[in-house]
Amino acid sequence: MERQIKVLAVGDPAVEAYVNPKYSLVERINRNFSCRISFHIIPWDQYYGKMMEAFALDEFDIVMVAGHLWLKDFVKKEFLAKVEYPDTKDFDQEDILETIHNEMKVDNSYYLYPSFCDGHILLYRKSIVNKVIGDVLPEVVDTDTVISLAEKCDGMRGLCLKAHQSEIFTDFLPYLRNEGIDAYDINGVPTFNNEKGINSLYKYLSLKKWAPKHTFRYGNEEVRQAFQQKDVVLATTWGGQLGTVLDKRCLELDDVGFSALKTSWNVTWSFGINNLSKNKELSNEILSYLSSKEIDRIIGGIAGSPVRKSTYLVDSAKYNWYKIHLCLIEKYAKPLPMINNSGEKQAYIYEHLYNVFVGKETPEKALESAENSMLGLRN
């Protein structure tokens, strides 16, 4: 009897590539591993809850995890089984970018295989920015520069914010970091409820007047459409969305420029094995294939954010944003500390930031409430 392998995955362009008949990845896995694999794709705003359900059962063998964002917590709670990277030239684990390679493990044990990255990349219309500052943007910019440009660009909306409740924390994070602080420390203690945190939130809120009216509803798809259709001059999106944003639907594609955010964050969406799975060995073999050089080139071209050095080297001429994306990962993006109860603690930040954005709370009250709720969670 064929073994059934079920994968729980987040709704993202990279994941759609795994099931796209054009690339025949499902067919190849079924044939090469004598199994029947199925991907169950869940939208991001519903994903965390579904993932928690999956870890309580043995229904799913493989589960996508947002790298360091959740890894330490999931290892402590014994949700994930250890994985064994194959020691072969074909897999070549040293080809995985060092910072991503390190993100896959806790206490020198591997728990994840990398799929694609989601880091902050600023997209902009070169012709309009050139009129404003007399040049294109450099390799990296800070959030104060983004604010200044949004105010000065005319004829179009300055920028769109990814301010949906499921997105707003990570959209705001570079603005918080620009003030020299982070969301929490290595013990999960919040570090934002102070003058610098309040100032950063007021700066972020100031961008509402230069953004589309309904930017509080914007997630990846809305940002894609707004930038492609030239509704905005600037847009910060994820590296894992670049292949989709910069496809043939994008108006005046040659006019698009890229910069990394100086205070950016990056997470590597990855595959882990459910500790309750009865097919751990087979799942590990499949994941080593899905993380191979061959598949990384496919996923990199679709999503826009490969995880291997060789992919950037071979395909940098084909995908003109690869140079900036590699700089983002290697030079600028900083992970959040790995903490216990990470999902629950971050949920409070998302909730109260969104309340501020839609006028339900003041910045001062929201940061205080988020801090108190986080401190109330036991580690």
N, C-alpha and C positions, 0 to 999 in steps of 0.2 A: 504494500500500500504506500502511495506517495505521502510523504510527510508534508503537512501544511505549515507554512511560515507566514505569520501575520505581522505586518508592520504598522505601527501607529506613527503618523507623520504630520508635520505642520503644513498648512496651506501656504506654499511659497513657490516661486518659479522653478527653483532647483528641484523641488519634489515632483512637480509636474513632469519634469524631464525623465524621472525614473519610470513613469508609467506611460510616457508618450510612445505610441507604436513606431514612430519614426526611428527611435534608437534601439528598439527591441530588447531593452534591458530585462524586462520581466520574462520574456521568452528565453533569453540567454541563460538567466538564472535557473529557470525551470528545467531547461535542458542540461546544463552543466552540473547542476547539483541534485538532479533527480528529485525535485520537490515541486510544490505548488505555492508560489509566493503571492501575497496580495497586500496592497498598500491601502490603508484607510486614512484619508487625508482630512484633517480637521482645521477649520479657520483659526487663525491666531487668537482671536478674542474669545474662543471657546476651548483653546487647546489645553491650558493648564489643568482645568477641572477634569477633562477627559483623560489626561495623562495620569492624574492621581487615581482615577478609577482603574486605569489599566494596571498600575503597579499593585493593586490589591487583588488582582486575579491573574490567572495564567493564560488568558485569552490571547494576548499579544506577546510574541516572542521578542520582537525588536521595537524599541521606542526611541523616537527622536528627542534629544535633550539639548537645551540651549547652553552648551558648554559649561564654562566656569560659573555661569549665573546660578545654576542649580546643582552642579556636580557634587560639591562637598556635602550638601544637605542630603542628597539622594544616596550617597555612599554611606553616610552615618545611619540612615534609616533602612539600609540594606535593600534598597529598591533595585540596585544594579549589580549584575555579576561582573567579575573581572573578565577582561578580554585578553587574548593572546595574539599579539601581532606576529605574522609569519616572518621568519628570519630568512627571507629570500631576496634575491636581486630584483625580481619582478616587483615585489611590494616596495622595497627600498624605503624603509621608514625614515631614513635620514633625508630623504627628498621632501618630506613634509616640513613646512616652514617652522622654525624652531619655536616661536611663541605659540603656534597652534599645537605643535607636538607636546609642549609642556602643559597645555590646557586640557589634554586628554587624560591626565592622571592625577591621583591623590596619593600622597605618601609613596611615590615611585611605583605605584601599581596602575596599570591602564584599565580604564572603564569605558572608553569611548573611541569610536572611529570618526574622523572628521568628514563632513559633507561639504559645507560652504560657510562663508563668513557673512556677518551682518555688522558692518562698521559705518560710521558717519562719513559720508561723502557729500560735498557741496557741489551741486550742478548749477551752472549759470549761463546766461546768454552773453557771449563774448562781445557782440556788437554794442549792446546796451551798456554793459559794464565799461567798455572802452570809452564810450561817450562821457561816462561819469568820472572816471579816474584817469583817463588817457592811456590805459594799458589793460592787459588781461591780468587776472589774479595770479599770485605766486603759487607755489606748490602747496603751501599751508597757510591758512588764515585763522584768526581768532574770532570769537563770536561778536566782539565789539565792531569788527570790520563788517560782519554780516548785518548787524543792526544799522550801521552807517549807510551801507549800500541800499538796504531796503528803504530807507528814508529818502534817498536821493533819486532812485529810479522812478521815472515817470512814464506815462503812456500805457503801462501795464501794472498790475499788482506787484509789489516788491518781492514777496515770497509767500510760500504756503508753509504753514506749520502742521506737523503730523500730530495733532492735538486730540485725537480720539482718546477716550479713556484708557483703552488698551495699549496706547502708544506714547502718551504724554510724558511719562517719567524719563524714558530714554531719549526723547526729543529734547527735553529740558536739560538733561545731564551735562552737555558741553557748556551751557551757560552757567550752571552751578560751578563747574570745575574752573571756569574762566576767572572766578573770584578767589581761586586758590584753595577750595575745599572740595570734599567729596560727599557722597550720600551717606556713607557709614564707614566705620573703621573695621579692622580685621576681626573684631569681636561682635560685629553686627550692631554696634551702638551708633545711633544716628548722629551725624555731624553737621546737619544743615540748618538747625534751628538757632540762628544767630544773625547778626547784622549782615554778614556776607551772603548768607543764604537768602534772606529777605530781599537784599539788593538784587541778587541774580534773578529772583522770581519777578520782581518789578520790571527788570530789563526784558525778560522773556515776554511778559504780558504787553509791553510796549509795542511789540511786533504785530499785535492783533490788528491795529489800524492799517497796516500795510498788507494784510493777508486777505484772502477771499472770505466772504461773510460766514461761510459754514466750515471754516477750517477746524472747528472743534469736532467735526465729524470725519476728519481726514485720517485715513490710514494709508497703506501702501498704494492701493489702487487709485485713490483720489489724488494723491500727490503725483503719481504717474501721469494721469490724464491732464492735470493742470499744467505740468511742465511740458509735456509733449505738445499740447495745443497752444502753447505760448500765452497762457493765462497769467503766468508769473515769470519774473526774471530769475529768481533764485529758488532753489529747493534743496533741502537736506534730505537725503534718503539713504537707505542701506546699500552696502556693496552688493548684497544678494539680490537687489532689485535692478541693478544697472543694465544687465542684459535685456531686461524687459522694457525699461524706460527708454533705452537707446536703440530701439529697433526701428523698423521702417515706418512705424506710425508717428514717429517724432518729427515734427515740422522743423525744417532747416537744421538738420542734424549736424552739419559742419560748423554751425554757430555755437555748439555746446562746448563749454569748458568745464574743467574739473579741478577741485582743490580738496585737500584733506582739512579737517578741523583740528586745530592745534590741541584742543582738549577733548578729542574724540574718544569713543569707546568702541570696542569690537568684541563680538562673541562668535564662537564657532558652533553653528548648528551641527550636531553630531548624532551618530547612531549608538545606542547602548543596548545591552541585552537584559531583558526583564529577569530578575533573579528567580522568578517563579516559572520561567519557561522550561519545558521539558525537552527543548531542542537547542541547548546552549552551544554544543559543538558545531552543529550545522549552521546556526546563526552566525557564529564567529567566522566560519569559512565564507559565508555569503558577504559579510561585512568587509572582510579583507579584499574581496573582489570589488565591492562598491566603492572602496577607498583607493583603488588602484590608479596608476597614472592614466591609463586609458579612460577611465570613467571621470576622473577629475577634469580632463580636457572637455568632455561633453558637458558636465555640470557647470564648469567655469564659463563656457560660452553662452549657456542659457541663463544662468543666474547672474554671472558677472564677477564672481568672487571665488576663484579657485584656492586650494589650500596647499598646493605643491609647487616647489621651486621650478621644476621642469616645465610646468604648464605656463608660468609667466615667461620663461625663457623662450619657449617654442611659439607661443601665440601672442606675444606682445604687439607685433605688427598688425595682427588681425583685429585686436580689441584695444582701441587706443586709450582706454581708461586703466588698463592693467598697470601701467607705470605708477600712477597715483595710488592705485589700490594697494600695490605692494609697499609703497612708502607709508601708507596709512598703517598697515599691519606691523611693519618692521620698525617704524620710527615714532609714530605719534599716538596710536591707540593704546589706551591703558585699561586693563580689565578692572572690574569692581572686585573688592575682596571676596573670597569664597567664605560664605558664612552659613551657619545653621538656620533653618526656617526661612531661607531666602525668599521663597515665593510668597509666603504670608506677609513678611515684612515689606517687601516691595509693593504688595497690593495696597497697603495703607498709603504709600507715597503716591501711587497712581490715583487713588481715590481722592485724596485731598488736593492734589495739583489740579485735577479736573474740576473739582468744586470751585477752586479759585478762577479757573479759566472761564467758567460759565456763570460766574458772579454769585455763587452760593456762599463763599467764604472769603475773608480777606487773606492776603499772603501770610500775615503774622499769625492769624488763627489757624490756618491750614497747616503750616509747618509745625506749630506747637501740637496740634492734634495728631499729626502723623508721627511725631516724635513720641508722644505719650503712648500711642497704640503700639508702636514698635517695641518700646521699653516694657510694655505689659506682656509681651510674648516671652515665654521661657525658652532658653536655649537647650 
